[in-house]
Amino acid sequence: MMISWIQYYVSLFLAQDWDTTLSVYDSIHAMMEDHKNNKDKKDMHLKPFELCEIQLMRARALEMKGEPKKAIKFMTRKAIFSLLIN
C-alpha cells in the first residue's frame, strides 16, 4: 500500500503540483508514524534510501513553491538531517 502512495507522491512532484505533493507527503508521514512500531505491516516500512528521497523531494517541492526558508528549516531539523547523512 505504501508503494502506491509513493508512486502518487512522485507523479504529483513530476507534474509540479506542489500543494498536493506536500499534502500527500503529510499523509505518507502520518501513515509511517502510525505504523512505526507495527512489525506486521511490512508494506508500510520504507528503506532508508527511500525515506531520504521523499524528504529531499519535500524540500524541493517547498523550494519550487516559493518557500525556500521553509525548505531550509525542514532540511536542518535534526531528525531529517540524520536521515540524510545515514
Stockholm file with secondary structure:
# STOCKHOLM 1.0

chainA/1-86         MMISWIQYYVSLFLAQDWDTTLSVYDSIHAMMEDHKNNKDKKDMHLKPFELCEIQLMRARALEMKGEPKKAIKFMTRKAIFSLLIN
#=GR chainA/1-86 SS CHHHHHHHHHHHHHTTCHHHHHHHHHHHHHHHHHTTTCTTCGGGCCCHHHHHHHHHHHHHHHHHTTCHHHHHHHHTSHHHHHHHHC
#=GC SS_cons        CHHHHHHHHHHHHHTTCHHHHHHHHHHHHHHHHHTTTCTTCGGGCCCHHHHHHHHHHHHHHHHHTTCHHHHHHHHTSHHHHHHHHC
//
